[in-house]
Amino acid sequence: MIKGTFPIAKFRELETPFYYYDTKVLRDTLAAINKETGKYGNFRVHYAVKANANPKVLNIIRESGLGADCVSGGEVHAAINAGFPSEKIVYAGVGKTDKEINYSLDHDIFCFNVESVPELEVINELAAAKGKVAQVAFRINPNVGAHTHANITTGLAENKFGISMEDMDTVIEMAQSMNNVKFIGLHFHIGSQILDMGDFAALCNRVNELQEKLAKHQLICEHINVGGGLGIDYGHPNHLPIPNFADYFATYHKFLKLYPNQTLHFELGRAVVGQCGSLISKVTYVKQGTNKQFAILDAGMTDLIRPALYQAYHRIENITSDEPEETYDVVGPICESSDVFLKAVDLNKAHRGDLFALRSAGAYGEIMASQYNCRELPKGYISDELV
Ligand SMILES: *Cc1c(COP(=O)(O)O)cnc(C)c1O
């Protein structure tokens, strides 16, 4: 079994479980994004803060020049604290509260991705009260399915997100009649962990249709935002740590018809941070069952909920044993039957005190941790601080 390389001696000094972020992988990933988008002058990438808002991770992403995509006032705050320039912050979400909108107006963020008519009215009112004009884009539900888990597709008609295509013209007209909002673009996001470039091509075709419809009324917006959703290879974090950004951006370049001077925005989360992170956990007990054996970890679904929530696969490695492999169900200590990381997995023979790495956990890991069972939240360390 080919394993990742980890600073085991340093790990031994730390209390487990904790998240570990390999900054070389993160920086290489960011460099790959910048290299690919650099081929097309008008592509802008915003990092989806909801994937991981660890301040040390955010800081490295901000240094690379990416913008920030936020889905709550708290995320706008986290992005501003990490030093993202306000003109690179976009904010989507179906339920933006007055407090969140006011906070974002005070910081003059680049764009509100508006998801309903009542929200547009509230932004217009709150902006008027401050004597400001808020830039808005409409999140359009393109009714494009993605070949991914049902809980993480967001672009189908029955979804709560966005405004329907039929209502697009009406909401744009409404915005144009208002004094304190400025319509600047269209926004889309079809789902997450998408590996089939055909899904993104389908979105491009839909965007082209909508743009043609608007162009008939001489309406050409400055910005198109196609959201995020590019997946990562959970099966092979050691061989393929960097997602295929070349194909991803080339798909948009090939299929999306941009009008002159339009800028194309992306909101990538998982693809930016997924592979740089691992959850490091200690084996508390190895327990013999009737027909199987369990490796019981000190990490549970409270630290990494994706397996319990989405039946997600995370590769597991015993990073402190080279003994011949045995088969284990790897479980956590939480009082829930769904607190299982992986069943019937072959791992180097496990002992009490061994360290396990749950790989590809940089996205939707630490940020989704909870204190259920009165547990402490896991800490997060970057490799730079463990040398
Ligand atoms: C979650 C989300 C993203 C990022 O999705 P990934 O699959 O992590 O790339 C982008 N935009 C919006 C609006 C989102 O809600």
Ligand as a Chemical Component Dictionary entry (heavy atoms), coordinates in Angstrom:
data_LIG
# 
_chem_comp.id                   LIG 
_chem_comp.type                 NON-POLYMER 
_chem_comp.pdbx_formal_charge   0 
_chem_comp.three_letter_code    LIG 
# 
loop_
_chem_comp_atom.comp_id 
_chem_comp_atom.atom_id 
_chem_comp_atom.alt_atom_id 
_chem_comp_atom.type_symbol 
_chem_comp_atom.charge 
_chem_comp_atom.model_Cartn_x 
_chem_comp_atom.model_Cartn_y 
_chem_comp_atom.model_Cartn_z 
_chem_comp_atom.pdbx_ordinal 
LIG C1 C1 C 0 -20.838 25.119 -2.241 1  
LIG C2 C2 C 0 -20.812 26.171 -3.269 2  
LIG C3 C3 C 0 -19.700 26.291 -4.110 3  
LIG C4 C4 C 0 -18.499 25.375 -4.050 4  
LIG O1 O1 O 0 -18.781 24.075 -4.380 5  
LIG P1 P1 P 0 -17.583 23.010 -4.551 6  
LIG O2 O2 O 0 -18.268 21.779 -4.975 7  
LIG O3 O3 O 0 -16.921 22.864 -3.227 8  
LIG O4 O4 O 0 -16.656 23.531 -5.592 9  
LIG C5 C5 C 0 -19.715 27.296 -5.052 10 
LIG N1 N1 N 0 -20.751 28.157 -5.150 11 
LIG C6 C6 C 0 -21.845 28.069 -4.358 12 
LIG C7 C7 C 0 -22.932 29.053 -4.516 13 
LIG C8 C8 C 0 -21.902 27.083 -3.389 14 
LIG O5 O5 O 0 -22.973 26.999 -2.609 15 
# 
loop_
_chem_comp_bond.comp_id 
_chem_comp_bond.atom_id_1 
_chem_comp_bond.atom_id_2 
_chem_comp_bond.value_order 
_chem_comp_bond.pdbx_ordinal 
LIG C1 C2 SING 1  
LIG C2 C3 SING 2  
LIG C2 C8 DOUB 3  
LIG C3 C4 SING 4  
LIG C3 C5 DOUB 5  
LIG C4 O1 SING 6  
LIG O1 P1 SING 7  
LIG P1 O2 DOUB 8  
LIG P1 O3 SING 9  
LIG P1 O4 SING 10 
LIG C5 N1 SING 11 
LIG N1 C6 DOUB 12 
LIG C6 C7 SING 13 
LIG C6 C8 SING 14 
LIG C8 O5 SING 15 
# 
